[in-house]
Amino acid sequence: MVKTQTVELLSGELIRKYSVTKKEAFERLKAEGITQNEQMVQKWCQKGLIDAVRVLKGSPTTKGLYINPISLETFILVMKKDVEAVTGMYTRIRELEEELESERERSQWAEQVPLNARITKDYDDIVLGEKFSRYTITMPDLDIVVCEESETKAVNKLVVAVLNYAREYLLDNFEAYINSPITNHHLPIVLKVWKLKTPKVVAKEIRKNLKKENF
């Protein structure tokens, strides 16, 4: 058992992990009929039965004991001798940890995926003294093709198309896309685009790998 550790201030991950005050923990334990004595909370934390940290600095309202809510709920279940519920809680915690790790792996995987595209200048034409051009950008990995009268407009149009596709893929029709042999291989690129988020950053990434033809 890990006894109560001390920190000067709660910050970052600790704020999320230790989000329950001593008073809140006592009220929860009291409601469950486990104790009527608030000092028992401190004793159980000191013994390491409940995971907690003691904040040393700050105002009187921010200093003191902060408790891990998962540890508190587990302790309640143990005290109530609900072994099956405890086992289920730990199983769910492991599942959540595995999901988080899987999400981190997908994120790292997506970071390494390039946004490959090819732009071709289809023609230049002069009509009544004015020059007209046509640019086509193809992103074969996502089967997206756009055309515009300038390279900049073509890139911007591609960015809009790619972001819209990523949103549709992940938020609107994920099950259909991920289970389709035509689109399931798009996932790493879609995750990459979703991670980049803003049109400006997506455009920059596309330009980094943009191959030009017939210029």
N, C-alpha and C positions, 0 to 999 in steps of 0.2 A: 504493500500500500504506500502511496506517495502522500506524505504529509503536506500541509498547507505551505505553499511557497510565498515569498514576499516580492513585491515589485514596487517601484516608486510611483508609477502611473500606469493606468490601463491605456493601451494604444494598439492600433492595428488589429491583428488576429486575436489578441487577448480580449478586446472589446466584444467580439462576436462569440468567443468561446466561453467567457465568464460574464454572462449577461443578467444574472439574477442576484439581487441584493440579499443580505442576510435576513432582513425583515420579510422580504417576499418569500424566501425559502421557508422561514418559520410559519408564515401564514399557510403555505402549501402543506407543510407537514401537519400543522394543526388541523386543517380541513380534512386530512386523511386519517385523523385520530391517532397519529403516531406520537406526538408530544404536545404538552401544554407549556413547556419551558423553553423560552427562546435561547437560553444559554446552551442547550443541548445541540443546537445547530453548530455552534462554535466548537464544541467538544468533538462532535463527529467529524468535522472538517480537520481538526488538529490531529485526529487519529488516522486520517486518510480515508475514512469511509465515504466521504463526499469530496469530490475534486473541487478545490477552491484556491483563490489567491487572496493575499492581504495587501491592499494598496496603502502605502505608507505616507504619500504626500497628497496635498490637495486640501479642499475645504472640509469641514466636518461632515458635510453631506455626501462628499465623494470619496472620502477615505473609508477604510474598513474592509469587510469581507465580501468578496464577489464569487458567485458559485456557478459551476458548469450545469446548465439545466438538464443535460442528458444524464449526468452523474446523479443529480438530485432525483430524477424520475426513476432511475435504476434503483437507487437506495430505497425509495418508497416501495417499489415492487418487492424488493428483497425483504423489507421489514414486514410486508403484508404476506410474505411467504408465497408469492405468486411466481413460482419458478418458471412456469410455462411462458408467462408474459415477459419475464426477464430474458429468457432464451430468445423469444421472438424479437425483443428490442435489440439485442446484440446482433442477431442475424440481419436485421434491417440496417443497423449501423454499418456493418461490414458491406452490405449491398451498396449503401450510399457512398462509402469510401471507394469501392470498386468503380462505381459510376463516375465519381469525381476524377479518379485516376485515368479512366478511359477517356473522359473529356479532355484532360490535360494532354494525353497522347494524341488525340485527334487534332487538338490545337497545334501541337508541335509538328505533327505530320503536315497539316495544312500550310504552315509557315514555309515549308520547303517546296511547295508546289508552285511552279512558275505560271504566269498568265500569258501563254503564248498566243500571238496574233500575227497576221500577215496583211500588209496593206499594199494594194496595187493602184497605180495611176492608170485608169482605163483609157482616157483620151484627153486631149486638149483640142478645143475647137474655137474658132473665131467667127462670131456672127455679128454683122453690122458694127465691126470694129471692137466688139467686146469679147474677151477671152472666157471660155467656159471649160471647166474641168470636171472630172468625175473620179472619185476615190472610193474604193471598195475595201473594207476591212473584214477579214474572216477570222473567226476564232474557232478552229476546227474541233478543239477539245470539248466545246459546248454546242457545236453545230449552230453558231450564230453568225449571220452575215448582215452587214449594214453598208449603205452607200450614201455619200454626201458630196457636196461641191468643193469641199476643202478638207485637208487632212485633219485640222483641228475639229471641225464639225463632225467628221466621221468618227474620230476617237471619242468625242463627247456622246455621240449617239450610241456607240458601242458600250460605253460606261453605263448609260441609262438602261440599255437592254440587259446587260449582265447583272446589274443590281436588282432589276425587276425579276429576273429569272431566279436569282438566289433567294429572294423573298418568297416567291411562289413555291420554290422547291422546298424550303425549310419550314415555312409557316402555313402554307395553304394546302399543298398536296404531297406532303413528305412520303406517306405510305405508298402512294401510287408511283412516285418517282424512284424511290429507293428499291422497289420491288420490280421495276421494269428493266429488262436487259438492255434497253436502249439508253436509259438515263442513269442507271445506278452508278456507272463509272464517273459521272459528273460530280459526285459528292465531294471529293477532295478540293476541287476547284471552287465549288459553291461555298464550302467552308472557308476557303481562303478569302473569297470576295466578301463574305459576311464578316469576317474578322477585320478586314480593311475598313469596312463601313462607309466612309465618306467618298463621294464621287471624285474629289481631288486626289485622294490617296490611291483609289482604284486606277484612275487615269495615269498616274505616275508609274504604277506597277506595270500597266499595260505597255506604256512607252518604253520601259526598260527592256522589254523582250520583243518589241515590235520589229518585224522584218519587212524591209521595203523592196518592192519589185517594180520594174518599168519606170523608174524615176530618172 
